[in-house]
Amino acid sequence: MARVGVFVCFCGANIADFVDVPTVVEEAKKIRDVKFAIDYKYMCSDPGQQMIRDAIVQHRLTSIVVAACSPRMHEKTFRKALSDAGMNPYLLECANIREHSSWVHQKDKKGATDKAGDLVRMAVAKSIANEQLHEISVPVTKRALVIGGGIAGIQAALDIADARIPVTLVERSPSIGGRMSQLDETFPTLDCSQCILTPKMVDVASHPYIELIPYSEVIELDGYVGNYKAKIRKKASYVNFKTCTGCGACSQKCPVKVPNEYNMGIDKRKAIYTPFPQAVPNKPVIDAEHCTYLLKGKCGICAKVCEKGSIDYKMVDEVIEREIGAVVVATGYDLWDATPYEEYGVGRYKDIINSLEFERMVSANGPTGGVPVRPSDGKVPKTVVFIKCVGSRDKAKGIEFCSKICCMYTAKHAILLHHKVHDSRAYIFYMDIRAAGKGYEEFVNRAQVETGAVYLRGRVSKIYQKGDKLMVRGEDGQLGQEVEVEADLVVLATAVIPDKGNPALARLLGISYDKYGYLSEAHPKLRPVETAKAGIFLAGCTQAPKDIPETVAQASACAAKVCGLFAGDTIKKDPMVSTVSKEFCSGCQNCVKVCPYQAIVTEDIPLGHGAKEMRTVAKINEGVCQGCGSCVAICRSMAINLAGFTDPQIINEIVAI
């Protein structure tokens, strides 16, 4: 005989302001098979959980219903309470009366209360049909894959490797370092970027537990948490890294020059090149798209001057396979193309550049020797206008979100401009100043006081050429009047956007992404570095715009999650997965087509007892299945059941209302 306990939460005022909680409890007491019902202000708190544990023992309850917030928040919390009381944790049923009732019916308290009562009634009916389930044990391959070699990928790889867990670090470029390697100094301390980054890069290359695979990309990922199989395409570098000494003779003699992407196209590099002096690995690669020998069979100078004979024009791409247990995605960011701002003259006026181009100019290892110059004539600018929020917070032309780091790096640029050109003046057009980090507000004040930077609160409406100057017209919101600044150089703080390859990578990994291309976390508050797919984690700007400290912290959080995952030889997995009744399966394979996790394969079984003929049926890998139920919905033969959501359970809910 069923004995159900109902526990209704006030959730502070989140539920109680719009749902009459005591009335819901009284209605629950009238439901057949409910032997105990009570409310409490915070059911997820320790006293609330103790209340559940005590009631299970005192009233000999056989199943529990908790009416509170989303099960995404505290289902695990309440399951543990059941387990502590000796009850199977999967005999819990959650009724979401916050998101599904109080939050969506704030103008109708009676309606919200009635609906909450219905949700509780449904949950009680379902709980009666609940069955005892047991966690699935999955074996673990203790190796991590880190995708992306910027500061996020570097930090995650080092933290995991320091726990003596092998790591494979895959980087698309010839060198690790990412965007941080392009920076001169970092806010708010003005540390030299290279000074704090390059030691970590060297640590990656020399760490006994890190396998660094540069100039490569992940092309396939199969399997499930603890048991993934990755295929990595290592691009042909046409240079034998084992014999190459990195002397640079090949690059010096190469006659081909192409725009240097590391320096944002400000200068040229050779067709055989090392990305930057501190690159790791510090070995050159040949750009096959521009190498004369690879394109036309002529030249070959690099091979002639290489004393070690390290040039190999016959080298081809290589596919490397690795068995791994977890993945950390750290693909970094890019800058938004400001071309839609026609009124700014983007693309028409040479002396309008973006923030990263300015960064490369003022960098000590940059193309202009650390001094900003005008692209039009090479002169040192005296008056520089910085325009913030170009693309950010602009739904009409760009994107809606704040890029988070622009306020701070623009203040840094004003300071660096003053350091490099002492008699210069910076004008900064801004919407708001968002300086929320430790020491950030003080840093912005420093830019204003130390350099005399003029902050103008307002949008720029137009930029036009007048002689060799750029006239920047905008508004000063504080004075309530239009202003016009005569500038030598204009720097646009363009929006931070995700790497353009994120959507394709997300599909390859089987995880989701938002409308901008940022990869989606499992929960923004409680699971900020996890994805909906177990064993895949997100670090840095692959998930949202971040500064360096936040990126490093998130990377270390990912490493902690990976180490926790690998703490044992097996992983415990939620048992709410699908199963196939093979006697009813028709072998249509519709379930195979709709499964978003590739958890369903086919197998051949005898047509009947003792028969030699075979028939095809579906087979579900419990380790991969995430319990989404797509296969159950598509199965015409009704041969698939999802544990925790069986037909009797769902029918009970429907009948209850």
C-alpha positions as CSV (number, residue, x, y, z in Angstrom):
1,M,0.0,0.0,0.0
2,A,1.3,3.4,-1.0
3,R,2.2,5.9,1.8
4,V,3.1,9.2,0.2
5,G,4.6,12.2,2.0
6,V,4.2,15.7,0.6
7,F,6.5,18.6,1.4
8,V,5.6,22.1,0.1
9,C,8.2,24.9,0.2
10,F,7.6,28.6,0.6
11,C,10.9,29.2,-1.2
12,G,11.2,32.4,0.9
13,A,8.8,34.6,-0.9
14,N,9.4,33.2,-4.4
15,I,6.5,30.8,-4.1
16,A,4.6,32.1,-1.1
17,D,4.0,35.6,-2.5
18,F,1.9,34.2,-5.3
19,V,0.8,30.7,-4.1
20,D,-1.2,30.1,-0.9
21,V,1.1,27.4,0.4
22,P,-1.0,26.3,3.4
23,T,-4.0,25.8,1.1
24,V,-1.9,23.6,-1.1
25,V,-0.9,21.5,1.9
26,E,-4.5,21.1,3.0
27,E,-5.5,20.0,-0.5
28,A,-2.6,17.5,-0.5
29,K,-3.8,15.9,2.7
30,K,-7.1,15.1,1.0
31,I,-5.4,13.1,-1.7
32,R,-5.8,9.3,-1.3
33,D,-2.5,7.6,-0.3
34,V,-1.0,10.8,1.1
35,K,-0.2,10.0,4.8
36,F,1.7,13.1,5.7
37,A,1.9,16.7,4.3
38,I,3.6,19.8,5.7
39,D,5.1,23.1,4.5
40,Y,8.3,24.8,5.4
41,K,10.0,28.1,4.5
42,Y,13.1,26.6,2.9
43,M,12.7,22.9,2.3
44,C,16.1,22.6,0.7
45,S,17.8,23.8,4.0
46,D,19.3,21.4,6.5
47,P,16.2,21.6,8.8
48,G,13.9,21.1,5.8
49,Q,15.8,18.0,4.7
50,Q,15.8,16.7,8.3
51,M,12.1,17.1,8.3
52,I,11.9,14.8,5.3
53,R,14.2,12.2,6.8
54,D,12.3,12.1,10.1
55,A,8.9,11.8,8.3
56,I,10.1,8.9,6.2
57,V,10.9,6.9,9.4
58,Q,8.0,8.1,11.6
59,H,5.2,7.7,9.0
60,R,6.7,4.7,7.1
61,L,6.5,6.6,3.8
62,T,7.0,4.7,0.6
63,S,7.5,7.7,-1.7
64,I,8.1,11.4,-1.4
65,V,6.7,14.5,-3.3
66,V,8.6,17.8,-2.8
67,A,6.7,20.8,-4.2
68,A,9.3,23.5,-4.6
69,C,11.5,25.0,-7.4
70,S,12.8,23.4,-10.5
71,P,14.2,19.9,-10.1
72,R,17.3,21.3,-11.9
73,M,18.1,23.2,-8.7
74,H,17.6,20.7,-5.9
75,E,16.5,17.3,-7.1
76,K,19.9,15.8,-6.2
77,T,19.6,17.5,-2.7
78,F,16.3,15.8,-2.0
79,R,17.4,12.5,-3.4
80,K,20.3,12.5,-1.0
81,A,17.9,13.2,1.9
82,L,15.8,10.1,0.9
83,S,19.0,8.0,0.6
84,D,20.1,9.1,4.1
85,A,16.8,7.9,5.5
86,G,17.2,4.5,3.9
87,M,14.8,5.1,1.0
88,N,15.6,4.6,-2.7
89,P,16.4,8.1,-3.9
90,Y,14.4,7.6,-7.2
91,L,11.2,7.3,-5.2
92,L,11.3,11.1,-5.1
93,E,9.0,13.2,-7.3
94,C,9.4,16.9,-7.7
95,A,6.5,19.3,-8.4
96,N,7.8,22.5,-9.8
97,I,5.4,25.1,-8.3
98,R,7.8,28.0,-8.7
99,E,8.7,28.2,-12.4
100,H,5.4,26.5,-13.5
101,S,3.1,28.3,-11.1
102,S,4.1,31.2,-9.0
103,W,6.5,32.8,-11.5
104,V,4.1,32.6,-14.4
105,H,0.9,33.5,-12.7
106,Q,1.9,36.4,-10.5
107,K,-1.3,38.4,-11.3
108,D,-3.7,35.5,-10.4
109,K,-2.9,34.1,-6.9
110,K,-6.0,31.9,-6.8
111,G,-5.2,30.5,-10.3
112,A,-1.6,30.0,-9.2
113,T,-2.7,28.2,-6.1
114,D,-5.1,25.9,-7.9
115,K,-2.4,25.0,-10.5
116,A,0.1,24.3,-7.7
117,G,-2.5,21.9,-6.2
118,D,-2.9,20.2,-9.6
119,L,0.9,19.8,-9.9
120,V,1.1,18.2,-6.5
121,R,-1.8,15.9,-7.3
122,M,-0.1,14.8,-10.5
123,A,3.2,14.3,-8.7
124,V,1.5,12.1,-6.0
125,A,-0.1,10.0,-8.7
126,K,3.2,9.5,-10.5
127,S,5.1,8.8,-7.3
128,I,2.8,5.8,-6.6
129,A,3.9,4.2,-9.8
130,N,7.6,5.1,-9.3
131,E,10.0,2.1,-9.2
132,Q,13.3,1.7,-7.3
133,L,16.1,2.5,-9.7
134,H,19.9,2.1,-9.1
135,E,22.8,4.1,-10.5
136,I,24.7,2.8,-13.5
137,S,28.4,2.3,-13.1
138,V,30.5,3.3,-16.1
139,P,34.3,2.6,-16.4
140,V,36.6,5.5,-16.8
141,T,39.5,6.2,-19.1
142,K,41.7,8.6,-17.1
143,R,42.9,11.0,-19.8
144,A,41.6,14.5,-20.5
145,L,41.3,16.3,-23.9
146,V,41.7,20.1,-23.8
147,I,40.6,21.8,-27.0
148,G,42.2,25.2,-27.4
149,G,45.7,26.4,-26.2
150,G,44.9,29.9,-25.0
151,I,45.3,30.9,-21.3
152,A,42.1,28.9,-20.5
153,G,43.3,25.7,-22.1
154,I,46.8,26.2,-20.7
155,Q,45.6,26.6,-17.2
156,A,43.1,23.7,-17.4
157,A,45.8,21.4,-18.9
158,L,48.4,22.3,-16.2
159,D,46.0,21.9,-13.3
160,I,44.8,18.5,-14.6
161,A,48.4,17.3,-15.4
162,D,49.6,18.5,-12.0
163,A,47.2,15.9,-10.5
164,R,49.1,13.3,-12.6
165,I,46.3,12.8,-15.0
166,P,47.5,12.6,-18.7
167,V,46.2,15.4,-20.9
168,T,46.1,15.8,-24.6
169,L,46.1,19.5,-25.5
170,V,45.0,20.3,-29.1
171,E,45.6,23.8,-30.6
172,R,44.5,24.9,-34.0
173,S,47.4,27.4,-34.5
174,P,51.1,26.5,-34.8
175,S,51.7,27.8,-31.2
176,I,49.8,27.9,-28.0
177,G,49.2,31.2,-26.3
178,G,45.9,32.4,-27.8
179,R,44.8,36.0,-27.7
180,M,46.7,36.7,-24.5
181,S,49.9,36.3,-26.3
182,Q,48.9,39.3,-28.5
183,L,48.5,41.6,-25.6
184,D,51.1,44.0,-24.3
185,E,50.1,44.6,-20.7
186,T,47.1,43.4,-18.7
187,F,44.8,45.4,-16.5
188,P,44.5,46.4,-13.7
189,T,48.2,45.7,-12.7
190,L,49.8,46.4,-16.1
191,D,51.8,43.1,-15.9
192,C,53.6,42.2,-19.1
193,S,51.4,39.7,-20.8
194,Q,54.3,37.7,-22.2
195,C,56.1,37.7,-18.8
196,I,53.2,35.9,-17.1
197,L,52.1,33.8,-20.0
198,T,55.3,32.4,-21.6
199,P,56.4,30.5,-18.4
200,K,53.1,28.7,-18.4
201,M,53.5,27.9,-22.2
202,V,57.0,26.4,-21.5
203,D,55.5,24.4,-18.6
204,V,53.0,22.9,-21.0
205,A,55.6,21.9,-23.5
206,S,57.8,20.3,-20.8
207,H,55.2,18.7,-18.5
208,P,55.5,14.9,-18.5
209,Y,51.7,14.5,-18.3
210,I,50.8,16.8,-21.2
211,E,50.8,15.7,-24.8
212,L,50.8,18.9,-26.9
213,I,49.5,18.6,-30.4
214,P,49.7,22.0,-32.2
215,Y,48.5,22.9,-35.7
216,S,45.6,20.4,-35.2
217,E,41.9,20.2,-34.7
218,V,39.4,17.6,-33.3
219,I,37.4,16.1,-36.2
220,E,35.4,13.5,-34.4
221,L,34.3,12.5,-30.9
222,D,32.4,9.3,-30.2
223,G,31.4,7.6,-27.0
224,Y,30.2,8.8,-23.6
225,V,31.5,10.2,-20.3
226,G,34.6,8.3,-19.2
227,N,34.8,6.5,-22.5
228,Y,35.2,9.0,-25.4
229,K,37.2,8.3,-28.5
230,A,38.6,11.4,-30.2
231,K,40.1,11.7,-33.7
232,I,42.5,14.6,-34.2
233,R,43.7,15.9,-37.5
234,K,47.3,17.1,-37.3
235,K,47.9,19.4,-40.2
236,A,51.1,18.9,-42.2
237,S,53.7,21.4,-41.1
238,Y,56.2,20.3,-43.8
239,V,58.8,20.7,-41.1
240,N,60.3,17.8,-39.1
241,F,60.0,19.1,-35.5
242,K,62.3,16.3,-34.2
243,T,65.3,17.5,-36.2
244,C,64.4,21.3,-36.6
245,T,66.4,23.5,-34.2
246,G,64.3,26.6,-34.8
247,C,67.3,28.6,-36.1
248,G,65.1,30.7,-38.4
249,A,67.3,30.5,-41.5
250,C,64.4,29.2,-43.6
251,S,62.2,32.2,-42.7
252,Q,64.9,34.7,-43.4
253,K,65.5,33.4,-46.9
254,C,61.8,32.7,-47.9
255,P,60.9,35.3,-50.6
256,V,57.1,35.1,-50.1
257,K,55.4,37.7,-47.9
258,V,51.8,37.5,-46.7
259,P,49.8,39.5,-44.0
260,N,50.8,38.6,-40.5
261,E,47.7,37.5,-38.6
262,Y,49.5,37.6,-35.3
263,N,50.0,41.3,-35.8
264,M,46.5,41.8,-37.2
265,G,47.8,42.2,-40.7
266,I,49.8,45.3,-39.9
267,D,53.0,43.8,-41.2
268,K,54.0,40.8,-43.3
269,R,55.3,37.3,-42.4
270,K,56.9,34.7,-44.6
271,A,55.3,31.5,-46.1
272,I,57.4,29.5,-43.7
273,Y,57.2,31.1,-40.3
274,T,57.1,30.9,-36.5
275,P,54.0,32.8,-35.2
276,F,55.9,35.0,-32.7
277,P,59.3,34.9,-31.0
278,Q,58.1,33.2,-27.8
279,A,56.0,30.6,-29.6
280,V,55.7,27.1,-28.1
281,P,56.7,25.0,-29.9
282,N,59.3,27.3,-31.3
283,K,59.4,25.6,-34.7
284,P,58.3,27.0,-38.1
285,V,55.5,25.7,-40.2
286,I,54.9,26.1,-43.9
287,D,51.7,27.9,-45.0
288,A,50.6,25.6,-47.8
289,E,48.2,28.2,-49.2
290,H,51.1,30.6,-50.0
291,C,54.2,28.4,-50.4
292,T,55.4,28.7,-54.0
293,Y,56.9,25.2,-54.0
294,L,53.7,23.5,-52.8
295,L,51.6,25.5,-55.2
296,K,53.8,25.5,-58.3
297,G,56.7,23.1,-57.6
298,K,59.2,26.0,-57.8
299,C,61.4,27.8,-55.3
300,G,62.4,25.3,-52.5
301,I,64.8,27.8,-50.9
302,C,63.9,26.8,-47.4
303,A,64.9,23.2,-48.0
304,K,68.2,24.4,-49.6
305,V,69.2,26.6,-46.6
306,C,68.1,24.1,-43.9
307,E,71.3,22.5,-42.6
308,K,69.4,19.8,-40.7
309,G,67.3,18.7,-43.7
310,S,64.1,19.3,-41.7
311,I,62.0,20.5,-44.6
312,D,59.7,17.7,-45.9
313,Y,57.4,18.8,-48.8
314,K,55.9,15.3,-48.9
315,M,54.4,15.5,-45.4
316,V,50.7,14.9,-45.3
317,D,48.0,15.5,-42.7
318,E,47.9,12.9,-39.9
319,V,44.9,11.5,-38.0
320,I,45.6,10.8,-34.4
321,E,43.2,8.8,-32.2
322,R,43.0,9.0,-28.4
323,E,40.8,7.4,-25.8
324,I,39.8,10.0,-23.2
325,G,37.4,10.3,-20.3
326,A,36.6,14.0,-20.3
327,V,36.8,17.1,-22.5
328,V,37.6,20.7,-21.7
329,V,36.6,23.2,-24.4
330,A,38.6,26.4,-24.4
331,T,38.3,27.9,-27.9
332,G,38.6,31.5,-27.0
333,Y,37.1,34.6,-28.7
334,D,37.3,36.8,-31.8
335,L,36.4,40.4,-32.5
336,W,33.2,41.5,-34.2
337,D,33.5,43.0,-37.7
338,A,32.5,46.7,-37.4
339,T,31.7,47.1,-41.1
340,P,28.0,47.7,-40.4
341,Y,28.9,51.1,-38.8
342,E,29.0,52.9,-42.1
343,E,28.7,56.3,-40.4
344,Y,32.1,55.6,-38.8
345,G,33.7,55.1,-42.2
346,V,35.0,51.6,-41.2
347,G,36.9,50.3,-44.2
348,R,37.0,53.7,-45.9
349,Y,39.4,55.5,-43.6
350,K,42.8,53.8,-42.9
351,D,43.2,55.6,-39.6
352,I,40.3,53.8,-38.0
353,I,41.5,50.6,-36.3
354,N,40.2,48.1,-33.8
355,S,41.4,47.6,-30.2
356,L,43.5,44.5,-31.0
357,E,45.3,46.3,-33.8
358,F,46.1,49.1,-31.3
359,E,47.3,46.5,-28.8
360,R,49.8,45.1,-31.3
361,M,51.1,48.6,-32.1
362,V,51.9,49.4,-28.5
363,S,53.3,45.9,-27.7
364,A,57.0,45.8,-27.2
365,N,57.3,42.9,-29.7
366,G,54.8,44.5,-32.1
367,P,55.3,45.6,-35.7
368,T,55.8,49.3,-34.9
369,G,58.3,48.8,-32.0
370,G,55.8,49.6,-29.3
371,V,54.8,53.0,-30.6
372,P,51.3,53.6,-32.1
373,V,51.3,55.0,-35.7
374,R,48.8,56.1,-38.2
375,P,48.3,53.4,-40.9
376,S,47.8,56.1,-43.5
377,D,51.2,57.8,-43.2
378,G,53.1,56.2,-40.4
379,K,53.1,59.3,-38.2
380,V,52.8,59.1,-34.4
381,P,49.2,60.2,-33.4
382,K,48.9,63.0,-30.8
383,T,45.1,62.9,-30.4
384,V,43.4,59.5,-30.3
385,V,39.7,58.9,-29.9
386,F,38.5,55.6,-28.4
387,I,34.9,54.6,-29.0
388,K,33.5,51.9,-26.7
389,C,30.5,49.5,-27.3
390,V,31.0,49.2,-31.0
391,G,28.7,46.3,-31.7
392,S,28.1,45.5,-28.0
393,R,24.7,46.5,-26.5
394,D,23.5,47.5,-30.0
395,K,20.7,45.2,-31.1
396,A,20.2,47.1,-34.4
397,K,23.7,46.7,-35.7
398,G,25.6,44.3,-33.5
399,I,24.7,42.2,-30.5
400,E,22.7,42.7,-27.3
401,F,25.1,41.6,-24.7
402,C,27.9,43.6,-23.0
403,S,31.4,42.4,-24.0
404,K,32.5,42.9,-20.4
405,I,36.2,43.7,-21.0
406,C,36.0,46.7,-23.3
407,C,35.7,49.4,-20.5
408,M,38.9,48.1,-18.8
409,Y,41.1,47.5,-21.9
410,T,40.1,51.0,-23.2
411,A,41.3,52.5,-19.9
412,K,44.4,50.5,-20.3
413,H,44.9,51.8,-23.9
414,A,44.6,55.4,-22.7
415,I,47.3,54.7,-20.1
416,L,49.6,52.9,-22.6
417,L,49.1,55.7,-25.1
418,H,50.3,58.2,-22.5
419,H,53.3,56.0,-21.7
420,K,54.3,55.7,-25.3
421,V,53.4,59.2,-26.5
422,H,53.8,61.6,-23.6
423,D,52.2,64.6,-25.2
424,S,49.2,62.7,-26.5
425,R,45.6,63.2,-25.4
426,A,42.9,60.4,-25.3
427,Y,39.2,61.1,-25.8
428,I,36.9,58.2,-24.8
429,F,33.2,58.0,-25.9
430,Y,31.3,55.6,-23.7
431,M,27.7,54.6,-22.8
432,D,28.5,53.4,-19.3
433,I,31.6,52.4,-17.4
434,R,31.5,48.8,-16.1
435,A,34.4,48.2,-13.8
436,A,33.3,45.4,-11.5
437,G,36.5,43.6,-10.7
438,K,39.0,43.9,-7.9
439,G,41.0,47.1,-8.4
440,Y,39.1,47.9,-11.7
441,E,37.3,51.1,-10.6
442,E,40.7,52.5,-9.3
443,F,42.3,51.6,-12.6
444,V,39.7,53.6,-14.6
445,N,40.2,56.5,-12.2
446,R,43.9,56.2,-12.8
447,A,43.4,56.5,-16.6
448,Q,41.4,59.7,-16.0
449,V,43.8,61.3,-13.5
450,E,47.2,60.1,-14.6
451,T,46.8,60.6,-18.4
452,G,44.1,63.3,-18.5
453,A,41.9,61.1,-20.6
454,V,38.6,62.9,-21.4
455,Y,35.6,60.7,-20.9
456,L,32.6,61.8,-23.0
457,R,29.3,60.0,-22.1
458,G,27.5,59.6,-25.4
459,R,27.3,57.9,-28.7
460,V,29.4,58.9,-31.8
461,S,27.1,59.8,-34.6
462,K,29.5,60.3,-37.5
463,I,33.2,60.2,-38.4
464,Y,34.4,62.0,-41.5
465,Q,37.8,62.9,-43.1
466,K,39.0,66.6,-43.0
467,G,42.4,66.9,-44.5
468,D,44.7,64.4,-42.8
469,K,42.5,64.4,-39.7
470,L,39.4,62.4,-38.7
471,M,36.5,64.5,-37.3
472,V,34.6,62.5,-34.7
473,R,31.2,63.9,-34.0
474,G,29.2,62.8,-31.0
475,E,27.5,64.0,-27.8
476,D,28.6,64.8,-24.3
477,G,25.7,63.5,-22.3
478,Q,26.9,65.2,-19.1
479,L,26.9,68.7,-20.7
480,G,23.9,67.9,-22.9
481,Q,25.6,69.2,-26.1
482,E,27.1,68.0,-29.3
483,V,30.9,67.8,-29.5
484,E,33.4,67.3,-32.3
485,V,36.9,66.0,-31.8
486,E,39.7,66.4,-34.3
487,A,41.6,63.0,-34.2
488,D,44.8,61.6,-35.6
489,L,43.6,58.0,-34.9
490,V,40.3,56.4,-34.0
491,V,40.3,53.1,-32.0
492,L,37.1,51.0,-31.9
493,A,36.4,48.8,-28.9
494,T,34.5,46.2,-31.0
495,A,32.4,43.5,-29.4
496,V,33.9,40.2,-28.2
497,I,32.3,37.3,-30.1
498,P,32.9,33.5,-29.9
499,D,35.3,31.7,-32.2
500,K,33.5,31.2,-35.5
501,G,34.1,27.5,-35.4
502,N,32.1,27.1,-32.2
503,P,28.7,26.0,-33.8
504,A,30.5,23.2,-35.8
505,L,32.5,22.1,-32.8
506,A,29.3,22.1,-30.7
507,R,27.6,19.8,-33.2
508,L,30.6,17.5,-33.3
509,L,30.7,17.3,-29.5
510,G,26.9,16.9,-29.2
511,I,26.4,20.0,-27.0
512,S,24.3,23.2,-27.4
513,Y,25.2,26.8,-28.2
514,D,23.3,30.1,-28.1
515,K,22.3,32.4,-30.9
516,Y,25.6,34.1,-30.9
517,G,27.7,31.0,-31.0
518,Y,28.8,30.8,-27.3
519,L,28.6,27.2,-26.0
520,S,25.9,26.7,-23.4
521,E,26.5,25.7,-19.8
522,A,24.2,23.1,-18.0
523,H,23.1,25.7,-15.5
524,P,24.2,29.4,-15.3
525,K,24.4,29.3,-11.5
526,L,24.9,25.8,-10.2
527,R,26.7,24.2,-13.1
528,P,28.5,27.1,-14.8
529,V,31.4,25.0,-16.3
530,E,29.5,21.9,-17.2
531,T,27.5,21.2,-20.3
532,A,24.3,19.1,-20.7
533,K,26.5,16.3,-22.0
534,A,28.3,14.6,-19.1
535,G,32.1,14.8,-19.2
536,I,32.3,17.9,-21.4
537,F,33.3,21.2,-19.7
538,L,33.6,24.9,-20.8
539,A,36.4,27.3,-19.9
540,G,37.0,30.9,-20.7
541,C,35.4,32.9,-23.6
542,T,34.1,29.8,-25.3
543,Q,31.1,30.3,-23.0
544,A,30.9,34.1,-22.6
545,P,33.1,37.2,-22.6
546,K,35.6,37.1,-19.7
547,D,38.7,38.8,-18.5
548,I,41.9,36.9,-17.7
549,P,41.4,36.3,-14.0
550,E,37.9,35.0,-14.5
551,T,39.1,32.9,-17.4
552,V,41.8,31.3,-15.3
553,A,39.4,30.7,-12.4
554,Q,37.0,29.0,-14.7
555,A,39.7,26.9,-16.3
556,S,40.8,25.7,-12.9
557,A,37.2,24.9,-12.0
558,C,37.0,22.7,-15.1
559,A,40.2,21.0,-14.0
560,A,38.7,20.3,-10.6
561,K,35.6,18.8,-12.2
562,V,37.8,16.6,-14.4
563,C,39.9,15.4,-11.4
564,G,36.7,14.7,-9.5
565,L,35.3,12.7,-12.4
566,F,38.5,10.6,-12.4
567,A,38.7,10.2,-8.6
568,G,37.5,6.6,-8.9
569,D,37.8,3.8,-11.5
570,T,34.1,4.1,-12.3
571,I,31.5,6.8,-12.7
572,K,28.0,6.7,-11.2
573,K,25.4,7.7,-13.7
574,D,21.7,8.6,-13.4
575,P,19.6,5.4,-14.2
576,M,16.9,7.3,-15.9
577,V,17.8,6.0,-19.4
578,S,15.9,4.3,-22.1
579,T,15.6,0.5,-22.7
580,V,14.4,-1.5,-25.7
581,S,12.0,-4.4,-25.5
582,K,13.5,-6.4,-28.3
583,E,10.5,-8.7,-28.8
584,F,8.5,-5.6,-29.8
585,C,11.2,-3.8,-31.8
586,S,10.4,-3.7,-35.6
587,G,13.9,-2.5,-36.5
588,C,12.7,0.6,-38.3
589,Q,15.7,2.6,-36.8
590,N,13.7,5.8,-36.4
591,C,15.1,6.0,-32.9
592,V,18.6,5.9,-34.3
593,K,17.9,8.9,-36.5
594,V,16.4,11.1,-33.8
595,C,18.8,10.4,-30.9
596,P,20.7,13.6,-30.3
597,Y,23.5,11.8,-28.4
598,Q,24.1,9.0,-30.8
599,A,23.3,6.6,-27.9
600,I,21.4,4.1,-30.1
601,V,22.9,1.5,-32.4
602,T,21.5,-1.6,-34.0
603,E,22.3,-5.3,-33.4
604,D,21.2,-8.5,-35.1
605,I,19.4,-11.2,-33.0
606,P,17.8,-14.5,-33.9
607,L,14.3,-14.2,-35.5
608,G,13.0,-16.7,-33.0
609,H,14.1,-19.3,-30.5
610,G,16.6,-21.6,-32.3
611,A,16.1,-19.8,-35.6
612,K,19.1,-19.2,-37.9
613,E,17.5,-16.2,-39.5
614,M,18.4,-12.8,-37.9
615,R,16.5,-9.6,-37.5
616,T,17.7,-6.1,-36.6
617,V,16.7,-4.4,-33.4
618,A,17.7,-1.2,-31.6
619,K,20.3,-1.3,-28.8
620,I,20.8,1.6,-26.3
621,N,24.1,2.4,-24.8
622,E,23.3,3.3,-21.2
623,G,26.5,5.1,-20.7
624,V,25.7,7.6,-23.6
625,C,21.9,7.9,-23.1
626,Q,20.9,11.2,-21.4
627,G,17.2,10.2,-20.9
628,C,15.8,12.9,-23.2
629,G,12.9,10.6,-24.4
630,S,13.1,11.4,-28.1
631,C,13.3,7.7,-28.9
632,V,10.2,6.9,-26.8
633,A,8.2,9.5,-28.7
634,I,9.3,8.3,-32.2
635,C,8.9,4.5,-31.6
636,R,5.9,3.3,-33.6
637,S,6.1,-0.2,-31.9
638,M,6.1,1.2,-28.4
639,A,9.1,-0.9,-27.8
640,I,11.1,1.7,-25.9
641,N,10.6,2.8,-22.3
642,L,12.3,5.5,-20.4
643,A,13.0,4.7,-16.7
644,G,11.3,7.2,-14.5
645,F,8.8,8.2,-17.2
646,T,7.0,5.0,-18.1
647,D,3.5,4.8,-19.6
648,P,1.8,3.9,-16.2
649,Q,3.5,6.8,-14.5
650,I,2.5,9.3,-17.2
651,I,-1.1,7.9,-17.4
652,N,-1.4,8.2,-13.6
653,E,-0.5,11.9,-13.9
654,I,-3.1,12.5,-16.6
655,V,-5.9,10.6,-14.7
656,A,-5.1,12.6,-11.5
657,I,-6.3,15.8,-13.1
